[in-house]
Amino acid sequence: MSAEDSIRWLPVGEVGEVRMGKQLSPASRANGMQLPYLRVANVLDDRINYMDVKLMGFTSSERANYALRPGDILLNEGQSLELVGRSAIYREVAGAYYFQNTLVRFRAGDAVVPEYAQAVFRTWLQNGVFMAIAKKTTSIAHLGGERFAKLLFPLRPISEQRLIVDVLSALANREQLAAASIAKLRTVRDGAHLSLVSTIDRSRIESASWSRVPLREVVPSVEYGISEALVSDAVGVPVLRMNNIQDGHPEVSDLRYCPVPVPRRLYLKRGDVLFNRTNSIDHIGKSTLWQDELPEASFASYLVRLNSDRVKLLPEYLVEWLMHPVIRQRVRSISTVAVQQVNVNPSRLRELEIDFPNDLSEQRRIVATLAAFDARISRELDELTKLRNLKQGLTDDLLSGRVRVRVRDVA
């Protein structure tokens, strides 16, 4: 028998109970025993947040209808279109929480493993199944309990469901370990950044090996980028904008273009440092080093180019200094507030004092140490992406029946 032959496609409402939560109203708040209930804000992707739970009145009959049991799956009924149907499994004590009508509860029948059902629902979310059946009103989309109950569910033997859950759990564990490893590397990298790029260590400055000077003494020139209107079509010169600076590196996958001629002096050159002078307070001061990621490119006027005196200061070191947490805070302190944004005047930026080793080889050593962390983080991010793609592809194959799980797959 093929994998597909072991699947029966039945409506969701036939393999489990589908119920909408209790509607919130002024009367419902006061009528009945005041009990904690979950709403759409509490149901995240595969996780329930119990930190912000409100109370509502429930009568004895309502308590029987809306009490949650371990294994119940809660799906967001009213949400933005791309998130409607996001789900998580309730695992707390039976009757400890109830649920509002912004959620749909699926209670699996005897022939369904809850974790298998949720794997199906998460795949439907990612593949746009929920989006296709949702009805949109203003900015909110509604899943609809009746529409959800009519979706065809891939019911297979319960032993196969358990094997699929085991396989997907093993992949999820690998994914969590990889993500934790990346988080640890980033923490270590941050610690190295704090210690290597001096900002407050006066003992270094008082020695002959380090200097502390206003930035203008080692960054003799600053240039604004172009202010021409940009287009999405790949016509003319690609232009870097605020969103093209990510984690200290240029991100060139989402570009805009200048369709009119750009002065040659405003083309980017290898070693240029770009500083984000206009943005929200959290993003102001983001910086990056251009290393010829594209054959030719320019930059928008809300970025400025800082050209360091390379006899004294390496541009790679300048970027690390600009991205240092203490310096980012100093940049925020000299920024001025505009309409929903803050701005940094480059002249004020160049008044900040920079600490740096006088020996360029020491600057290179510091930069190389931090770059080694970045390279390892990048490799592990690539592996995590591959693992997530593998997990998604295997999930689709297993749930559709294209691949049949065997016992040795979970060994």
N, C-alpha and C positions, 0 to 999 in steps of 0.2 A: 504493500500500500504506500502511495506517495505521501509526501508531507501535506500536500493540499487535500488529499482524501481524508485526512484525520481531522480536518476543520469543518465545523458547521457554522454557517453564518446566520446568527439569530439577532433580533432586535435587542438593544441594550436593556430595554424594559422587561425582557423575558429571561435574562440571565441574572437579574438583580433588581432591587427596588430603587426607583428613582423618585426623589421627593425634593420639592422646593422648600426653603426655610420659611420661618415665620416673618410676616411682613411687619416692619417697624412702623408704629404710629404713636401719637400721644397717648391713646387709650392702652395700647399694648405695653407701654413703659410701666404703667401703674397696675395693670390688671394681672393678678396672680403673684406667685413667689418670684422675687427678684433673683435672677440667675445669670451667670456669665454666658455670653453667646459670641460666636465667631462670625465675622463678616468678611467681605472680599479683601479688605486690607490685611487680614490675618493669614490668608492662604497664599503662600509664595510658591516658587517652583520646588516641589518635593519637600516642602518644609512649612510648618505652621508656626507663626509667631504669636506667642502667648503674652507678650510684654504689654500690649495695648488692647485689653479686652473690656468690653462694656457690659452693662447689666440691662436686662429687660424682664418684664413680667411674663410668667408662664403658668397657665392653669394646669391642673392635674392631667387633663386629657392632652394638652399641648406638650407637657413634659414627656408623655409616652410617645408622641409623634416626632418631637424634635430633639430628643436626647441622642447624643452621639455615643457610639460603641467603638471599641478598638477594631480597626480594619475598615471603618467607614472611609470612603473617599469623598473629599469635598472638592468641587470644581467651581471656579469663579463664573457666576452666571452673568453679572454685569461688569464689564471691564472694557478697556480699549480693545479694538478689533484684533490686534495681534496677540493679545494676552487672554482673551476670553476662552475659558476652558482650562486655564492653568489649574493644576491639581496638587493635592497632597493627601497623605493617609493620616487619619486621626489614630493616635496610639496611646492616648491618655486613658484614665479610668472611665468606665461606662457611667454616663449620667453626670460627669463633671462639667461638661460643656454642652451648649445647644447651638443652633445656627439660624442665621437670618436668611431672608429670601434673596439676598445678593449672592447666595451660594446654592448649588445643587448638590444633594447627597446621593451617592451611589452606594448601596449596601449589597455586597456580592452575595449571590445565592450559593447553595452548597456545591455547585459545579464549577465555581470560579474562585481562584486564588486572588485575594485583593491586590497583591503586588503585581501579578500578571495583568490584572485589569488596569492598574495605574500605568503600567508600561504601554499598554494599548492607548490609553488616553493621552499620555505624553507624546506618543508618536503622532496621534491625530492632531495635537496642538502644533507640533513642528511641521507637519505636512500640510497644514492649512485646512484640515477637515472641519474643525470647529469654525474657522473663519468663513467657510463656505455656507454654513447653515445659520450663522448668527444674523440677527436683525439689528440694524444700526438705527439708533435714535439720537439725534444731536451728536455728541462726541462719545457716547457710550454704546457698545454693542451688547446684545443680549443673546445668550446661548439658547435659552428656552428649554424647560424641562421636557416638554412633549417632543420637541425636535430632537433633543439629545437621546431620548428613550427610543426613537425610531432608527437610530444609526445601527448598522449591522456590525455585530461584534464577532470576532473570530474565536469561537468556542472550540477548544480542543481538549483531549483527555487531560484530566487534572494532573496526572503524572508528568505529562509533557509541559504543562504550565509551570510546575515546580522546577523542572530542569531548566526551562527558559529563564525563570527568575534567578536561579543559581548562576547561570552563565552571565546574565546582565549584571548581577550583583558583583561578580568577580571583576568584570570590566570596570564597574563603578568604583570599586576599591582601588584598582590600579590608577584610575583617573584621579581619585582623591590623594593618593600617595604622590603622584606626579605634581599635582597642584601644590601640595604641602612642601615638596622639595623646592619648587620655584619660589614660594613665599619665603622659605628659609634663606635661599640664596639672595633674594632681594634685601632681606634684613641684614645679612652679613655685608652685602655691598653698601648699604646705607651706613653701616658702622664704619666701614673702611673710608667712605666718602667723608664722613664727619671728622675722622682722625687725620686723614692725609692732607686734605685741603684746609689749611689752617685759616681760622677766622678770629680766634680770640687768644691764641697762645703767644703771649708777649715774650716768653723766653726765646722763641724762635726768632722773633723780630729783632730782639736785642742782640742776637748773634750776627755774625757777618754773612751767614749763609742765606738769610731770608730778607726780603724788603717789604715795606708797607708804604704805599704811595697812593695818591688819588688815581682813579682809573684813567683820567685824561692823560696822565704822563706815559702810560703804556698803550693807550688806545687813542692815537692821534686824530682819527677821523671816524665820523658816523654819517651814514647815508640813509635817507628814507627811500622806500620802494615806490613803485608806480601807483598812480591813483586812477588809471583808466578803468572803464567798465569792462568786466570780464565776462566771458561766455563759456558755456559747457562744451560746445563743439570744439574738437581738436583743431582749431584754426589759429595760427599764429604761435606765439611764444607761451609755453607753460609757465604759470605763475604760482609761487608758493604763498599760501595764506596761513592764518592762525592755526587752522585745524591740521595743517601739514607738519606741525611740530609735535611729535609724540615721543615721550620718554627720552628727550635729549637727542632724538634722531629725526632726520627728514622722512616723512611719509608721503610717497609720491603716487599712491594708488587712486587718489581722488583729487584731481587737479582742475583748475579753471585756466582759461587761455586769454591772452590779450590779442585781439584781432588786428590791432594797429601797430605800426613800428615802435619798437622799444629802443631807447638810446643804448648803445653798446656798453656804456659805463655802468648801466643798471643790470647787466647780465651777471649772473652769479659766477664766481671763480672758486676753484678748489681752496678750501681753508677759510672761506667767509663764515663769520659767526652771525647768525640771525637771532634777534631778540624781539620777543612779542611785547610791544609797548602798549597795546590796547586790547582789553578783554575784561572778563569778569575777574573779581579779586583772586579767585582760586587759580586762574590760568595766566594772570599777568606775570611777565618775566620768564616765561618758558623760552628756552634757547636751544639752538641746534647748530651743528657744524656741517657745512655743505662740502661734500666730497665727490662731486661730479656724479651724483646719482642719475642725472640725465645729461644728454649731450649739450643741451642749452636750456636755461631757465632764468626767470627773473623773480622778483618778490614784490608783494603788495605793500602799500604805504603804511599799513598798521604794523608792519615789521620794520626794524631798522637793522642795517648791517654795521657791525663793529669790526674795524680793521685794526688788529693789534700790531704793535712794533715787534716783529718776530725775532729781533735780536735780543729782546728782553723777555717776551712773553709768547708762549706757544698758543695758537688759537684753540687747540684741544684742551689746554689747561684753563683758558678763559671760559669755555663752555662749562667745565666742571665747577668753576668758581661761581658762575652765574646761577647754576642749578643747585648750589649748596643751600640747605634749608635756612641757615642763618641769613644768607644773602637774599634769598627769596623774601624773607620777612622784612629785611631792610628795604628792598624794592617796594614792597607793599606800603611801607611807612612813608615813602616819598611820592607815592602816586596821588593823583587828584581825581575826584569823583566827577564823572560826566553822566549823561543819561543812560542809566542801567549798565554803565561800564566805568572802568577806571583807566587812567592814562598815566604813563610815565614819560616825563620830559627827558630826552637823551642827555641834555646838559646836566640835569640834576643827577642822572645815573652816573655820569662820569665824575661826579664829585665824591662818590663812594670810594672808600679806601679798599684796595685789594692787597692781599698778602700772597706772596709767591716766592719760591726758591730762586735765588739768583742764577744758579747753575741750570741750564736748559736740560741737561741730562737727568737731573733730579725731577724736573717737571715731566719729562718723558716717562720716568719710572712710575710716577704717581698715576699718570694717564694710562699707562700700560696695565697697571694693577687693576684699575677700575674697568678698563676695556676687557680684561680677561674675565671678570665677573659678567659683563654684558654678553660676551660671546657664549659663555656657558648657559646663561639664562635664555639666550636666543635659541640655542640648540634644544634645551629642554622644553621651551615653548613650542618649537616645531614638533617634537615628539608628542607633546600633549595634544596638539592639533590633530596629528595622525591618529592618536588613540581615540579621540572623540569622533573623528570621521569613521574609524573602524567600528566603534560602538554604535553609531547611528546607522551605518550600513547593515551591521549584523542584526540590530534590532528590527529594522525594516524587513530583512530576509526571514528572520525567525517568526515574526508576527504575521507575515503574509503567507508563510508556508513554503516559500521558495527554498528554505534550508530547514532541515529537520535536526533538532538537537539530539545528541546521543549522550550516554552516561559519561563516556570518556572526555566529552567536551568540557565538563565541569570538574575534572580531576585536578 
